[in-house]
């Protein structure tokens, strides 16, 4: 597969090369036999430069969260590699892997299950310091934790409270404080606002943007809400059934999508402008196929409105058009087709709802 690199002329801080993650399907209780595999991530490549925000979007089950866990070595890949500052992190073990987690941290989707209910907020945020042996003085560690709480918008006086005493938005702030405690270079946010109310979503998103500016973070932002991704990201990768089908800059993707799947996602977004004009919505037929038995060749061909015989026999490679935009499609959308589906996007109207 053609690698989806970082922007031209830029050296990636974090790079995924042909990442594959298959989860085995087994039968039997005592003597288990493998009868297949769930192909959660299948040959995914991209690069992220220092200070950049890369968004990863797609339907539920497309492999977004599995990709995130592969990047921080919470899962080991079936094949492929992840490079951090040019080094293959798959070679790291023990102390080396522990040191890596000082440089790369993750904010999880569920603010309720990602915090230990038996620990106080102070001990949760201080845990990275305890693991890495930093700020050993009890008074110093407490001051650092309270400083982090204040930085993410929490009351430092609530240091000794437990997670159940906080709202969902406050719990997610606790998770953010824990993730940035070691001042990492890379922060991976796995749908950090999907479980929150809309008003709270904006607060958490603005917090992430501010921390990125202040700390120089490189951010990988995973979401299914296209308006959130447009607000947060410099480039966007669209995933479908374990593969990246389109990777482009924010402006290119929302102004002129090339893959039919991307066009369908954007055409389903309501535009809050009565003058947006008439448009034809691209309604996808059928359900998402099982990742345990994905369609051959182009995985989107069973639902694609532009499908032709070539799509059923030849897999499209992620290829560019000279503008930095890359698409894995034999018959990408034409400008006329985009104008029918997305007149508002082409005129620069703000997309403002989830798919």
Secondary structure, 3 states (H helix, E strand, C coil): CCCCCCCCCCCCCEEEEEEEEEEEEEECCCCCEEEEEEEEEEEEEEEECCCCEEEEECCCCCCHHHHHHHHCCCCCCCEEEEEECCEEHHHCCCHHHHHHHHHEEEECCCCCCCCCCCCEHHHHHHHHHHHHCCCCCHHHHHHHHHHHHHHCCCCHHHCCCEHHHCCHHHHHHHHHHHHHCCCCCEEEEECCCCCCCHHHHHHHHHHHHHHHHHHCCEEEEECCCHHHHHHHCCEEEEEECCEEEEEEEHHHHHHCCCCHHHHHHHHCCCCCCCCCCCCCCCCCCCCCCCCCCCCCCCCCCCCCCCCCHHHHHCCCCCEECCCCCEECCCCCCCHHHHHHHCHHHHCCCCCCCCC
